[in-house]
Amino acid sequence: MHRHLTMLREALSMSAGQAPTVEAWGRKLAAVLGGGGRLLVCGNGGSAAEAQHLTAELVGRFKGERRPYAAIALHADTSSVTAISNDFGADAVYARQVCAHGRQGDVLLCLSTSGASGNVLAAARAARECGLVTWAMTGRRPNPLAEISDEVVAVPATDTATVQEVHLAMIHLLCHAIEEAGE
């Protein structure tokens, strides 16, 4: 088997024990979204792409027919991202949007393979100040994002691509759990 696939298989196997956490997130998030709350999601690079993938599944649909849920990928508003970055610096890009769009009881999901991205850490701190629940999907622990988030799914792998692929599997598990709980 190709080395990459072997690493992925091992990371998935080592991460399987975190599936109950993701399923619990799905049940909690179904209640938040079903009650009119929002999910805000942030990440950089490949993690931003996964954030947008998640919000597309929730605003559109994952598998079943249901009403659309309020889910926002914070990097997707390029005018806000560039204006905030220009006026306040790159580390404020997500934090300002969390304060603008988030309400007490909403959820912020932070995706970061390193768990050390300055703008994602600032978003998690802003979420706490604004009364949002903060969840994180990261690479290996320990990392700063895991330390400041309410709950964490940490993938025990060192390869960025492998961490991102496990995150995508967990995102699909989350979507499944949300739709199952929302029925």
C-alpha positions in Angstrom: 0.0 0.0 0.0 1.2 3.5 -0.8 2.8 5.3 2.2 0.3 8.1 2.2 -2.6 5.7 2.4 -0.9 3.8 5.2 -0.5 7.0 7.2 -4.2 7.9 6.6 -5.4 4.4 7.6 -3.3 4.6 10.8 -4.6 8.2 11.6 -8.2 7.2 11.0 -7.7 4.2 13.3 -6.2 6.3 16.0 -8.9 8.9 15.7 -11.9 6.5 15.7 -12.2 6.9 19.5 -13.1 10.6 19.0 -16.2 9.8 16.8 -18.5 9.9 19.9 -17.3 13.5 20.5 -18.2 14.5 16.9 -21.6 12.7 17.2 -22.3 14.6 20.4 -21.3 17.8 18.6 -23.8 16.9 15.9 -26.7 16.5 18.4 -25.8 19.8 20.1 -25.4 21.6 16.8 -28.7 20.3 15.5 -30.4 21.9 18.5 -28.5 25.2 18.1 -29.3 25.4 14.3 -32.8 24.1 14.7 -33.4 26.9 17.3 -32.2 29.6 14.9 -28.6 29.7 16.0 -25.5 29.8 13.8 -22.4 27.9 13.1 -19.3 29.9 12.3 -16.3 28.1 10.9 -12.8 29.2 10.3 -9.5 27.9 9.1 -6.6 28.7 6.7 -5.6 27.1 3.4 -6.9 23.5 3.2 -8.7 24.0 6.5 -10.5 27.0 5.0 -11.6 24.8 2.1 -12.9 22.2 4.6 -14.7 25.0 6.5 -16.5 26.0 3.3 -17.2 22.3 2.5 -19.0 22.0 5.9 -21.0 25.2 5.5 -22.1 24.1 2.0 -23.4 20.8 3.4 -25.4 22.6 6.1 -26.8 25.5 4.0 -27.5 23.1 1.1 -27.8 19.5 2.2 -25.6 16.6 3.1 -27.9 13.6 2.3 -31.5 14.3 3.3 -34.0 17.0 2.6 -34.3 19.5 5.4 -34.5 23.2 5.9 -31.2 25.1 5.4 -29.1 25.8 8.4 -27.3 29.1 9.2 -23.6 28.2 8.7 -20.9 30.7 7.7 -17.4 30.1 6.5 -15.6 33.2 7.8 -13.0 33.3 5.0 -15.6 33.3 2.2 -16.5 37.0 2.4 -13.4 38.3 0.6 -14.3 41.9 0.9 -14.5 41.6 4.7 -11.4 39.5 4.9 -9.3 42.0 2.9 -10.8 45.1 4.6 -10.3 43.7 8.1 -6.8 42.4 7.2 -5.9 45.8 5.8 -7.3 47.9 8.6 -6.7 45.7 11.7 -4.1 43.0 10.6 -4.4 39.4 9.6 -4.9 38.1 13.1 -8.2 40.0 13.4 -9.7 38.6 10.2 -11.8 36.0 11.9 -12.2 37.5 15.4 -14.0 40.6 14.1 -16.4 38.5 12.1 -17.0 36.3 15.1 -18.0 39.4 17.1 -20.1 40.7 14.2 -22.0 37.5 13.3 -21.9 35.4 16.5 -24.5 35.5 19.2 -24.4 33.9 22.6 -25.1 30.2 22.3 -23.9 30.0 18.7 -21.0 27.7 17.8 -17.6 28.5 16.4 -15.7 25.5 14.9 -12.0 26.2 14.3 -10.0 24.0 11.9 -6.2 24.1 12.2 -3.7 21.3 11.5 -1.1 23.1 13.7 -3.4 24.5 16.3 -1.2 27.5 16.3 -2.6 29.9 13.6 -2.8 33.4 15.0 -6.0 34.4 13.3 -7.8 31.1 14.4 -6.6 31.6 18.0 -7.9 35.1 18.0 -11.2 33.9 16.7 -11.5 31.3 19.5 -10.7 34.0 22.1 -13.3 36.4 20.6 -15.9 33.6 20.6 -15.3 33.0 24.3 -15.7 36.8 25.0 -19.0 36.9 22.9 -20.5 33.8 24.6 -20.1 31.3 21.7 -19.2 27.6 22.2 -15.8 26.9 20.7 -14.9 23.6 19.2 -11.7 22.8 17.4 -10.4 20.2 15.0 -6.6 20.2 15.2 -3.5 18.1 14.6 -1.6 16.6 17.5 -1.8 17.8 21.0 -0.6 19.7 22.8 -1.3 22.9 20.8 -2.6 26.4 21.7 -6.0 26.0 20.1 -6.8 22.8 21.9 -5.9 24.6 25.2 -8.4 27.5 24.7 -11.3 25.6 23.0 -14.3 24.2 24.9 -13.9 20.8 23.1 -11.4 19.3 20.7 -10.9 16.6 18.2 -7.1 16.2 17.8 -5.8 14.0 15.1 -2.6 12.2 16.2 -0.7 12.6 13.0 2.2 14.9 11.9 1.5 15.0 8.1 -0.7 18.1 7.2 -2.5 16.3 4.4 -3.4 13.3 6.6 -4.7 15.6 9.4 -6.9 17.4 6.8 -8.2 14.2 5.4 -9.2 12.9 8.9 -10.8 16.3 9.5 -12.9 15.8 6.4 -14.0 12.4 7.5 -15.0 13.9 10.9 -16.8 16.8 9.1 -18.9 14.2 7.2 -19.6 12.4 10.4 -20.7 15.7 12.0 -23.1 16.4 9.1 -24.5 12.9 9.4 -25.1 13.4 13.1 -26.7 16.8 12.6 -29.1 15.4 10.0 -29.9 12.4 12.1 -30.6 14.5 15.2 -32.6 17.0 13.3 -35.1 14.4 11.9 
